[in-house]
Amino acid sequence: MRRWIKGSRRMLLAALVALGLLSYAVLLRDVPGPPPSEENGRADAIVVLGGMAPERVEMTAQLYAQGVAPVVVVSGDHGEMVAALTGRLPAAAIRHENAATSTYENARFTEPILRQMGAREVVIVTSWYHARRALCIFQHCMPDIHFSVAYLPKPAVLSERDRQMARRERLAIWHTTLMHGIWCL
């Protein structure tokens, strides 16, 4: 009996290590697909995920200026990103959802806004390390809407902040899998 327990622990440990390496490998891959402006011309909305990142504001403003979508939905932000975008976009083009505190809530709380608009094509703006999980969660929550992700490419040399955020994202992938049953690998 003791041998069986010892062997089972080793197998479990090996499986956990393998899954950890797999999740790390997933983060090293880029998320496929250009934004709809390059694919089929136009989306119905741009959803920018909160977490005041200047690069997200810049990319959102650029996509809007390119005519990718007529509406920008800011999700999970408590005003800073909206204020930054207000100076660059018409106020009538901005919708705001400020209750979300996670990517799953970003998807759930923007769903009524997107449904009310009748959105069929949506671009998600987020960070490179968050793109895969964000796309996976939004597709899971709203399978009838086509989502694509716009993000700045992964830098050739990662800053300490980028490395830290990528580590957090690996944990968040497992949290998403365990808590919501959404497999994002």
Buried (B, 14 or more C-beta within 10 A) or exposed (E): EEEEEEEEEEEEEEEEEEEEEEBEEBBEEEBEBEBBBEBEEEBBBBBBBBBEBEEBBBBBBBBBEEEBBBBBBBBBBEEEBBEBBBEBBEEEBBBBBBEBEBBBBBBBBBBEBBEEBEBEBBBBBBBBBBBBBBBBBBBBBBEEBBBBBBBBEBEEEEEEEBEEBBEEBBEBBBBBBEEBEBEBB
